[in-house]
């Protein structure tokens, strides 16, 4: 049912800019109760996507034993999702803006539930890779829409708090995933982690049909299919190159071919963006320092976090001998502290400023990763380090996201959100690929024989007692060295993210919001919010018939 257009739109919320025949556009603000229901649904929609990845982490050792796969194959099980997800995010965001965010978000979540249910039929590694790719494609239509729907449901003055709570709900997936995943792996095997996605996904789809309003770009820009294909090839080839470099070396033929394909597709994609009249990605966003600082900071943060979780699950279950359930509980400090910290992030940003909040959060994550890598031989050391990682992640991510969405026009909210999601997921995929590659390379070089710690332990059980004990000692030492090197890479990349954020999120001047973003935010005279844009003042009027104007159009 279409909401009637108000004669006097509210000062501080989105305005319905639809034109006849343009299809659904931004609706007038939801009522207070309704928009908080929308927030819960969009948070849980994102939580389902996060739950899928976090629960799979604790199932990896069991999956390796059951399907008899090596570490590079496991990396492809993890990265098949990320490659497809990252590659399709931009086109999914464009389609959501054109055909409706509610339609695409709930449709993607429905496909996500069906694919998860089918995953239990997998009996070989390539089956799991295929299912994970389908899940990545479905998730690509879920994630951009959740944030874009929030931007249309909440007035500007409430968005920082809404984004913080949305992030916190999603982090619950990180907290519940390892615990629930460990429980189902213990009782029903690794395939049980896929069943975890089905009930919440179905519940969100059914409730979303009733509660969420439709919105879309009234201009309905056509989709650049060629650009989408080039982005998928570029990201996929890049991750393939990193994995092959870790397994076969930088000078191997397959590594060189992958790098050539990634470079060629990447250059072609950038040229396509600059030449097509309807690009999938707005290059103007990348010229804004605030957008680049927030997006790159998030990307490198996810790099460090993904690589850390990849190494940590193997250390907890294989080296420290924890069960999947106990390992899931052991990872809990990251998610629980991130949940609490995300709720406090707007307050921290008001006190310290967005620049120092994001930079400090990234440095805290890097410090926690370093402790896990260098001194993480026992859980008594690992636990407080995970608390530091969780606090840093929970403080930095919501503020960086709010900074980023403050630069977006409402008409293309899904497309802008998709660009951020693409960079985050690319960071996640590269984190698993690069950190996993270093882990594999150092371990194999130090231990002549078994390719993983798990395989070394299996071989040791078949040897005489003395020879088996010696192999276990060498394998543990090799894994410690490999984990130290791999997590050092993760920590250094996260520090690089902090430096990027500090440089690009400067106070005022170059780091300030562009004038176009200020007008879209309301242009009033209120106090600055978390993103640094002024909250709408008492006399702020509607944004006008065009929801997005460029910064140049607003300059005198």
Secondary structure, DSSP 4 states (H G I P E B T S, - for coil): -PPPPPSS--SSS------TTS---PPPPPPHHHHHHHHHHHHHHHHHHHHHHHHHHHHHHHHHHHHT--HHHHHHHHHHHHHHHHHHHHHHHHHHHHH-HHHHHHHHHHHHHHHHHHGGG--SHHHHHHHHHHHHHHHHHHHHHHHHHHHHHS-HHHHHHHHHHHHHHHHHHHHHHHHHHHHHHHHH-TTHHHHHHHHHHHHHHHHHHHHPPP---TT-PPP-HHHHHHHHHHHHHHHHHHHHHHHH-TTSHHHHHHHHHHHHHHHHHHHHHHHSSS-SS-HHHHT-HHHHHHHHHHHHHHHHHHHHHHHHHHIIIIIS---HHHHHHHHHHHHHHHHHHHHHHHHHHHHH-HHHHHHHHHHHHHHHHHHHHHHTTSHHHHHHHHHHHHHHHHHHHHHHHHHHHTTS-STTHHHHHHHHHHHHHHHHHHHHHHHHHHHHHHHHHHSSS-SSHHHHHHHHHHS-HHHHHHHHHHHHHHHHHHHHHHHHHHHHHHHHHHHHHHHHS-SSGGGSPPHHHHHHHT---S-B-TTSPBPP-TT-----S-S---HHHH--
